[in-house]
Amino acid sequence: MFREIRKKKNEINIAMAKLLLESSRRGVLAVNGDDGYPYAIPINKVLEILRQEGPL
């Protein structure tokens, strides 16, 4: 389903990703979609939803 990361040196583990999300006030995850169209998601909103569902 997901493509492999191109730059392995930029890959972080799940624990580091959670720490990054919890320590940042806001952020945007931007990627290129399958057809090359840019796609951006505000991460602070995603984190709010995850916190409502339970502890990270």
PDB file of N, CA, C and O in Angstrom:
ATOM      1  N   MET A   1       0.812  -1.190   0.000  1.00  0.00           N
ATOM      2  CA  MET A   1       0.000   0.000   0.000  1.00  0.00           C
ATOM      3  C   MET A   1       0.860   1.260   0.000  1.00  0.00           C
ATOM      4  O   MET A   1       0.626   2.172  -0.793  1.00  0.00           O
ATOM      5  N   PHE A   2       1.853   1.314   0.884  1.00  0.00           N
ATOM      6  CA  PHE A   2       2.716   2.491   0.965  1.00  0.00           C
ATOM      7  C   PHE A   2       4.008   2.248   0.201  1.00  0.00           C
ATOM      8  O   PHE A   2       4.543   1.140   0.187  1.00  0.00           O
ATOM      9  N   ARG A   3       4.492   3.298  -0.427  1.00  0.00           N
ATOM     10  CA  ARG A   3       5.788   3.196  -1.096  1.00  0.00           C
ATOM     11  C   ARG A   3       6.903   3.266  -0.067  1.00  0.00           C
ATOM     12  O   ARG A   3       6.726   3.842   1.006  1.00  0.00           O
ATOM     13  N   GLU A   4       8.053   2.682  -0.390  1.00  0.00           N
ATOM     14  CA  GLU A   4       9.202   2.758   0.505  1.00  0.00           C
ATOM     15  C   GLU A   4       9.797   4.147   0.476  1.00  0.00           C
ATOM     16  O   GLU A   4       9.746   4.835  -0.544  1.00  0.00           O
ATOM     17  N   ILE A   5      10.362   4.559   1.602  1.00  0.00           N
ATOM     18  CA  ILE A   5      10.992   5.866   1.688  1.00  0.00           C
ATOM     19  C   ILE A   5      12.222   5.882   0.783  1.00  0.00           C
ATOM     20  O   ILE A   5      12.996   4.926   0.751  1.00  0.00           O
ATOM     21  N   ARG A   6      12.389   6.979   0.051  1.00  0.00           N
ATOM     22  CA  ARG A   6      13.511   7.071  -0.887  1.00  0.00           C
ATOM     23  C   ARG A   6      14.820   7.349  -0.182  1.00  0.00           C
ATOM     24  O   ARG A   6      15.844   6.760  -0.527  1.00  0.00           O
ATOM     25  N   LYS A   7      14.805   8.228   0.791  1.00  0.00           N
ATOM     26  CA  LYS A   7      16.030   8.595   1.506  1.00  0.00           C
ATOM     27  C   LYS A   7      16.008   7.954   2.889  1.00  0.00           C
ATOM     28  O   LYS A   7      15.493   8.531   3.847  1.00  0.00           O
ATOM     29  N   LYS A   8      16.569   6.766   2.977  1.00  0.00           N
ATOM     30  CA  LYS A   8      16.553   6.001   4.226  1.00  0.00           C
ATOM     31  C   LYS A   8      17.174   6.773   5.389  1.00  0.00           C
ATOM     32  O   LYS A   8      16.787   6.565   6.539  1.00  0.00           O
ATOM     33  N   LYS A   9      18.133   7.662   5.108  1.00  0.00           N
ATOM     34  CA  LYS A   9      18.769   8.409   6.198  1.00  0.00           C
ATOM     35  C   LYS A   9      17.797   9.390   6.856  1.00  0.00           C
ATOM     36  O   LYS A   9      18.054   9.844   7.971  1.00  0.00           O
ATOM     37  N   ASN A  10      16.684   9.727   6.189  1.00  0.00           N
ATOM     38  CA  ASN A  10      15.686  10.634   6.752  1.00  0.00           C
ATOM     39  C   ASN A  10      14.578   9.904   7.506  1.00  0.00           C
ATOM     40  O   ASN A  10      13.708  10.539   8.102  1.00  0.00           O
ATOM     41  N   GLU A  11      14.608   8.576   7.481  1.00  0.00           N
ATOM     42  CA  GLU A  11      13.564   7.791   8.135  1.00  0.00           C
ATOM     43  C   GLU A  11      13.741   7.843   9.652  1.00  0.00           C
ATOM     44  O   GLU A  11      14.859   7.757  10.160  1.00  0.00           O
ATOM     45  N   ILE A  12      12.609   7.986  10.378  1.00  0.00           N
ATOM     46  CA  ILE A  12      12.651   7.955  11.838  1.00  0.00           C
ATOM     47  C   ILE A  12      11.709   6.843  12.319  1.00  0.00           C
ATOM     48  O   ILE A  12      10.784   6.442  11.612  1.00  0.00           O
ATOM     49  N   ASN A  13      11.968   6.360  13.533  1.00  0.00           N
ATOM     50  CA  ASN A  13      11.125   5.286  14.066  1.00  0.00           C
ATOM     51  C   ASN A  13       9.846   5.871  14.677  1.00  0.00           C
ATOM     52  O   ASN A  13       9.708   7.090  14.781  1.00  0.00           O
ATOM     53  N   ILE A  14       8.929   5.015  15.074  1.00  0.00           N
ATOM     54  CA  ILE A  14       7.626   5.429  15.596  1.00  0.00           C
ATOM     55  C   ILE A  14       7.781   6.254  16.876  1.00  0.00           C
ATOM     56  O   ILE A  14       7.098   7.264  17.043  1.00  0.00           O
ATOM     57  N   ALA A  15       8.664   5.837  17.772  1.00  0.00           N
ATOM     58  CA  ALA A  15       8.855   6.560  19.029  1.00  0.00           C
ATOM     59  C   ALA A  15       9.336   7.990  18.770  1.00  0.00           C
ATOM     60  O   ALA A  15       8.864   8.928  19.411  1.00  0.00           O
ATOM     61  N   MET A  16      10.263   8.157  17.841  1.00  0.00           N
ATOM     62  CA  MET A  16      10.772   9.484  17.508  1.00  0.00           C
ATOM     63  C   MET A  16       9.675  10.329  16.853  1.00  0.00           C
ATOM     64  O   MET A  16       9.586  11.531  17.106  1.00  0.00           O
ATOM     65  N   ALA A  17       8.848   9.713  16.020  1.00  0.00           N
ATOM     66  CA  ALA A  17       7.750  10.434  15.378  1.00  0.00           C
ATOM     67  C   ALA A  17       6.756  10.942  16.420  1.00  0.00           C
ATOM     68  O   ALA A  17       6.294  12.079  16.333  1.00  0.00           O
ATOM     69  N   LYS A  18       6.426  10.103  17.406  1.00  0.00           N
ATOM     70  CA  LYS A  18       5.507  10.524  18.473  1.00  0.00           C
ATOM     71  C   LYS A  18       6.100  11.660  19.282  1.00  0.00           C
ATOM     72  O   LYS A  18       5.400  12.617  19.613  1.00  0.00           O
ATOM     73  N   LEU A  19       7.378  11.567  19.603  1.00  0.00           N
ATOM     74  CA  LEU A  19       8.046  12.622  20.350  1.00  0.00           C
ATOM     75  C   LEU A  19       8.035  13.933  19.567  1.00  0.00           C
ATOM     76  O   LEU A  19       7.799  14.998  20.137  1.00  0.00           O
ATOM     77  N   LEU A  20       8.286  13.857  18.291  1.00  0.00           N
ATOM     78  CA  LEU A  20       8.274  15.035  17.427  1.00  0.00           C
ATOM     79  C   LEU A  20       6.887  15.673  17.400  1.00  0.00           C
ATOM     80  O   LEU A  20       6.768  16.895  17.494  1.00  0.00           O
ATOM     81  N   LEU A  21       5.849  14.867  17.273  1.00  0.00           N
ATOM     82  CA  LEU A  21       4.478  15.380  17.249  1.00  0.00           C
ATOM     83  C   LEU A  21       4.092  16.024  18.572  1.00  0.00           C
ATOM     84  O   LEU A  21       3.459  17.079  18.595  1.00  0.00           O
ATOM     85  N   GLU A  22       4.477  15.385  19.677  1.00  0.00           N
ATOM     86  CA  GLU A  22       4.109  15.889  20.991  1.00  0.00           C
ATOM     87  C   GLU A  22       4.867  17.162  21.374  1.00  0.00           C
ATOM     88  O   GLU A  22       4.357  17.967  22.153  1.00  0.00           O
ATOM     89  N   SER A  23       6.056  17.351  20.847  1.00  0.00           N
ATOM     90  CA  SER A  23       6.871  18.505  21.230  1.00  0.00           C
ATOM     91  C   SER A  23       6.697  19.711  20.302  1.00  0.00           C
ATOM     92  O   SER A  23       7.246  20.779  20.575  1.00  0.00           O
ATOM     93  N   SER A  24       5.956  19.558  19.230  1.00  0.00           N
ATOM     94  CA  SER A  24       5.754  20.651  18.272  1.00  0.00           C
ATOM     95  C   SER A  24       4.367  21.251  18.426  1.00  0.00           C
ATOM     96  O   SER A  24       3.401  20.528  18.672  1.00  0.00           O
ATOM     97  N   ARG A  25       4.261  22.565  18.282  1.00  0.00           N
ATOM     98  CA  ARG A  25       2.960  23.215  18.391  1.00  0.00           C
ATOM     99  C   ARG A  25       2.136  23.044  17.123  1.00  0.00           C
ATOM    100  O   ARG A  25       0.914  22.908  17.186  1.00  0.00           O
ATOM    101  N   ARG A  26       2.796  23.052  15.982  1.00  0.00           N
ATOM    102  CA  ARG A  26       2.079  22.890  14.713  1.00  0.00           C
ATOM    103  C   ARG A  26       3.041  22.392  13.650  1.00  0.00           C
ATOM    104  O   ARG A  26       4.261  22.466  13.798  1.00  0.00           O
ATOM    105  N   GLY A  27       2.463  21.889  12.583  1.00  0.00           N
ATOM    106  CA  GLY A  27       3.284  21.397  11.486  1.00  0.00           C
ATOM    107  C   GLY A  27       2.415  20.948  10.336  1.00  0.00           C
ATOM    108  O   GLY A  27       1.201  20.799  10.473  1.00  0.00           O
ATOM    109  N   VAL A  28       3.045  20.738   9.212  1.00  0.00           N
ATOM    110  CA  VAL A  28       2.355  20.283   8.009  1.00  0.00           C
ATOM    111  C   VAL A  28       3.173  19.163   7.380  1.00  0.00           C
ATOM    112  O   VAL A  28       4.380  19.297   7.177  1.00  0.00           O
ATOM    113  N   LEU A  29       2.508  18.069   7.079  1.00  0.00           N
ATOM    114  CA  LEU A  29       3.142  16.971   6.363  1.00  0.00           C
ATOM    115  C   LEU A  29       2.767  17.124   4.898  1.00  0.00           C
ATOM    116  O   LEU A  29       1.588  17.058   4.548  1.00  0.00           O
ATOM    117  N   ALA A  30       3.746  17.325   4.051  1.00  0.00           N
ATOM    118  CA  ALA A  30       3.495  17.508   2.619  1.00  0.00           C
ATOM    119  C   ALA A  30       4.203  16.414   1.833  1.00  0.00           C
ATOM    120  O   ALA A  30       5.382  16.138   2.056  1.00  0.00           O
ATOM    121  N   VAL A  31       3.475  15.797   0.913  1.00  0.00           N
ATOM    122  CA  VAL A  31       4.009  14.717   0.094  1.00  0.00           C
ATOM    123  C   VAL A  31       3.522  14.868  -1.333  1.00  0.00           C
ATOM    124  O   VAL A  31       2.621  15.660  -1.611  1.00  0.00           O
ATOM    125  N   ASN A  32       4.117  14.108  -2.236  1.00  0.00           N
ATOM    126  CA  ASN A  32       3.616  14.010  -3.602  1.00  0.00           C
ATOM    127  C   ASN A  32       2.725  12.782  -3.681  1.00  0.00           C
ATOM    128  O   ASN A  32       3.125  11.691  -3.276  1.00  0.00           O
ATOM    129  N   GLY A  33       1.526  12.959  -4.200  1.00  0.00           N
ATOM    130  CA  GLY A  33       0.610  11.840  -4.366  1.00  0.00           C
ATOM    131  C   GLY A  33       1.070  10.910  -5.471  1.00  0.00           C
ATOM    132  O   GLY A  33       2.090  11.153  -6.117  1.00  0.00           O
ATOM    133  N   ASP A  34       0.315   9.845  -5.685  1.00  0.00           N
ATOM    134  CA  ASP A  34       0.681   8.859  -6.704  1.00  0.00           C
ATOM    135  C   ASP A  34       0.759   9.470  -8.099  1.00  0.00           C
ATOM    136  O   ASP A  34       1.568   9.040  -8.922  1.00  0.00           O
ATOM    137  N   ASP A  35      -0.060  10.449  -8.364  1.00  0.00           N
ATOM    138  CA  ASP A  35      -0.058  11.074  -9.686  1.00  0.00           C
ATOM    139  C   ASP A  35       0.849  12.306  -9.750  1.00  0.00           C
ATOM    140  O   ASP A  35       0.822  13.044 -10.735  1.00  0.00           O
ATOM    141  N   GLY A  36       1.664  12.533  -8.689  1.00  0.00           N
ATOM    142  CA  GLY A  36       2.574  13.666  -8.673  1.00  0.00           C
ATOM    143  C   GLY A  36       1.964  14.945  -8.144  1.00  0.00           C
ATOM    144  O   GLY A  36       2.643  15.969  -8.073  1.00  0.00           O
ATOM    145  N   TYR A  37       0.682  14.904  -7.767  1.00  0.00           N
ATOM    146  CA  TYR A  37       0.004  16.090  -7.259  1.00  0.00           C
ATOM    147  C   TYR A  37       0.378  16.286  -5.793  1.00  0.00           C
ATOM    148  O   TYR A  37       0.306  15.332  -5.018  1.00  0.00           O
ATOM    149  N   PRO A  38       0.776  17.500  -5.387  1.00  0.00           N
ATOM    150  CA  PRO A  38       1.160  17.724  -3.987  1.00  0.00           C
ATOM    151  C   PRO A  38      -0.042  17.600  -3.050  1.00  0.00           C
ATOM    152  O   PRO A  38      -1.161  17.976  -3.398  1.00  0.00           O
ATOM    153  N   TYR A  39       0.212  17.070  -1.870  1.00  0.00           N
ATOM    154  CA  TYR A  39      -0.837  16.828  -0.890  1.00  0.00           C
ATOM    155  C   TYR A  39      -0.282  17.210   0.477  1.00  0.00           C
ATOM    156  O   TYR A  39       0.801  16.753   0.843  1.00  0.00           O
ATOM    157  N   ALA A  40      -0.992  18.035   1.239  1.00  0.00           N
ATOM    158  CA  ALA A  40      -0.509  18.491   2.542  1.00  0.00           C
ATOM    159  C   ALA A  40      -1.579  18.273   3.610  1.00  0.00           C
ATOM    160  O   ALA A  40      -2.766  18.495   3.367  1.00  0.00           O
ATOM    161  N   ILE A  41      -1.147  17.836   4.790  1.00  0.00           N
ATOM    162  CA  ILE A  41      -2.040  17.580   5.917  1.00  0.00           C
ATOM    163  C   ILE A  41      -1.527  18.364   7.121  1.00  0.00           C
ATOM    164  O   ILE A  41      -0.356  18.235   7.479  1.00  0.00           O
ATOM    165  N   PRO A  42      -2.390  19.187   7.766  1.00  0.00           N
ATOM    166  CA  PRO A  42      -1.949  19.859   8.996  1.00  0.00           C
ATOM    167  C   PRO A  42      -1.812  18.840  10.129  1.00  0.00           C
ATOM    168  O   PRO A  42      -2.800  18.230  10.539  1.00  0.00           O
ATOM    169  N   ILE A  43      -0.616  18.660  10.623  1.00  0.00           N
ATOM    170  CA  ILE A  43      -0.332  17.630  11.618  1.00  0.00           C
ATOM    171  C   ILE A  43      -0.941  17.966  12.976  1.00  0.00           C
ATOM    172  O   ILE A  43      -1.339  17.056  13.703  1.00  0.00           O
ATOM    173  N   ASN A  44      -1.027  19.252  13.342  1.00  0.00           N
ATOM    174  CA  ASN A  44      -1.575  19.586  14.648  1.00  0.00           C
ATOM    175  C   ASN A  44      -3.020  19.109  14.770  1.00  0.00           C
ATOM    176  O   ASN A  44      -3.432  18.711  15.859  1.00  0.00           O
ATOM    177  N   LYS A  45      -3.793  19.135  13.705  1.00  0.00           N
ATOM    178  CA  LYS A  45      -5.172  18.654  13.730  1.00  0.00           C
ATOM    179  C   LYS A  45      -5.204  17.131  13.886  1.00  0.00           C
ATOM    180  O   LYS A  45      -6.037  16.603  14.623  1.00  0.00           O
ATOM    181  N   VAL A  46      -4.320  16.435  13.210  1.00  0.00           N
ATOM    182  CA  VAL A  46      -4.248  14.981  13.328  1.00  0.00           C
ATOM    183  C   VAL A  46      -3.900  14.593  14.758  1.00  0.00           C
ATOM    184  O   VAL A  46      -4.469  13.647  15.302  1.00  0.00           O
ATOM    185  N   LEU A  47      -2.968  15.317  15.367  1.00  0.00           N
ATOM    186  CA  LEU A  47      -2.569  15.024  16.741  1.00  0.00           C
ATOM    187  C   LEU A  47      -3.729  15.244  17.704  1.00  0.00           C
ATOM    188  O   LEU A  47      -3.898  14.465  18.642  1.00  0.00           O
ATOM    189  N   GLU A  48      -4.531  16.284  17.496  1.00  0.00           N
ATOM    190  CA  GLU A  48      -5.705  16.522  18.343  1.00  0.00           C
ATOM    191  C   GLU A  48      -6.671  15.347  18.263  1.00  0.00           C
ATOM    192  O   GLU A  48      -7.203  14.913  19.286  1.00  0.00           O
ATOM    193  N   ILE A  49      -6.901  14.835  17.076  1.00  0.00           N
ATOM    194  CA  ILE A  49      -7.804  13.697  16.886  1.00  0.00           C
ATOM    195  C   ILE A  49      -7.248  12.464  17.583  1.00  0.00           C
ATOM    196  O   ILE A  49      -7.992  11.748  18.253  1.00  0.00           O
ATOM    197  N   LEU A  50      -5.952  12.203  17.436  1.00  0.00           N
ATOM    198  CA  LEU A  50      -5.337  11.047  18.080  1.00  0.00           C
ATOM    199  C   LEU A  50      -5.424  11.137  19.595  1.00  0.00           C
ATOM    200  O   LEU A  50      -5.658  10.128  20.260  1.00  0.00           O
ATOM    201  N   ARG A  51      -5.240  12.330  20.150  1.00  0.00           N
ATOM    202  CA  ARG A  51      -5.323  12.500  21.601  1.00  0.00           C
ATOM    203  C   ARG A  51      -6.741  12.244  22.104  1.00  0.00           C
ATOM    204  O   ARG A  51      -6.917  11.745  23.215  1.00  0.00           O
ATOM    205  N   GLN A  52      -7.746  12.575  21.312  1.00  0.00           N
ATOM    206  CA  GLN A  52      -9.133  12.310  21.709  1.00  0.00           C
ATOM    207  C   GLN A  52      -9.413  10.817  21.749  1.00  0.00           C
ATOM    208  O   GLN A  52     -10.236  10.359  22.542  1.00  0.00           O
ATOM    209  N   GLU A  53      -8.735  10.055  20.899  1.00  0.00           N
ATOM    210  CA  GLU A  53      -8.945   8.607  20.833  1.00  0.00           C
ATOM    211  C   GLU A  53      -8.263   7.868  21.987  1.00  0.00           C
ATOM    212  O   GLU A  53      -8.665   6.757  22.334  1.00  0.00           O
ATOM    213  N   GLY A  54      -7.250   8.469  22.571  1.00  0.00           N
ATOM    214  CA  GLY A  54      -6.548   7.831  23.686  1.00  0.00           C
ATOM    215  C   GLY A  54      -5.079   8.212  23.680  1.00  0.00           C
ATOM    216  O   GLY A  54      -4.632   8.968  22.817  1.00  0.00           O
ATOM    217  N   PRO A  55      -4.323   7.687  24.646  1.00  0.00           N
ATOM    218  CA  PRO A  55      -2.895   8.044  24.731  1.00  0.00           C
ATOM    219  C   PRO A  55      -2.119   7.561  23.520  1.00  0.00           C
ATOM    220  O   PRO A  55      -2.420   6.516  22.944  1.00  0.00           O
ATOM    221  N   LEU A  56      -1.112   8.344  23.144  1.00  0.00           N
ATOM    222  CA  LEU A  56      -0.278   7.972  21.998  1.00  0.00           C
ATOM    223  C   LEU A  56       0.680   6.875  22.366  1.00  0.00           C
ATOM    224  O   LEU A  56       1.463   6.432  21.525  1.00  0.00           O
TER     225      LEU A  56
END
